[in-house]
């Protein structure tokens, strides 16, 4: 296994200069097709299991496909306390040099506050195409990257915001009816994500379900501008009624201010083990110079260590792979997937629901691995992210100081929606 020399601070702007080979070596699945197998073990490269490797990937359902087809921006992040632009770039494996160029050209870009929302698009090479930062309800900064040049535009809303209610009834899929009722693909994705742990709008929506959505839409001189932000949803499926509302921190909660998220553990083991190889999407192969990403974190765990699911979810793969060894893939809601590789023994089956902290396997040294270790990955919206630094969903409620105001607002909104839901 290898340890990258130095730390991986995004501020260092240094290419990885040397890689210590301390014995055990990971495999590189992408390279394995081109390089004779005999050479792989001697090359200090990490696993490079493509996010879409058919053997390890999670099948997409109709809703996933629809969102991709409608080019909904999948990459987004809400700033939480302690985060900076550089820590966010690092979590998502975005390039240091792009960050450097961006902050050099526009130093104010890095002035982030808690609750601000970032979303970005990537080109086919994984490089930034555009970055949008919603600074507050009215102000939006848009940075576009073309041929090494960065352009900046700031949109400032000038009108007033009014609530707009859109209601409908499911006859085929939620997506289709929400579209025909007037919601945009991005608004639908916001709902799907906010609700993902409580109700899967892709798989659980049924004919006859009713929905009413409150948007906050900007008006200038009485004319609507833009499509508006989702504020609340009231959804009725049989006897199950679900209500969610957005607090001023940008997050959705139920009527009582409870979180709609499920928490994650940072580590897939009960105690902390030494990291023998870090997440590094830009790692260069020390011999060929090609990019040889390491899409996860390797832990130096003894053989037979209990491997724990880091979050609640459903097992989607639990099998053997020539290179990954025995491995498990878990899907958590609609945004997150975790992978656990080189296991000695698998203790779960595909389709099984697991809880955060549940023992799912014993660690091992199977597949193309020359020393006992656990390779652990997290994918957010189908892209690998840094398991050690990515900001994981928290299940915290509305802050106490905001609770009274939140509950009053939520109740008023729920009443408005209930009128439309039943009309
Ligand atoms: Zn690894």
Boltz pocket constraint, residues with backbone or C-beta under 6 A from the ligand:
constraints:
  - pocket:
      binder: B
      contacts: [[A, 26], [A, 46], [A, 47], [A, 277], [A, 294], [A, 296], [A, 297], [A, 298], [A, 374], [A, 375], [A, 376]]
      max_distance: 6.0
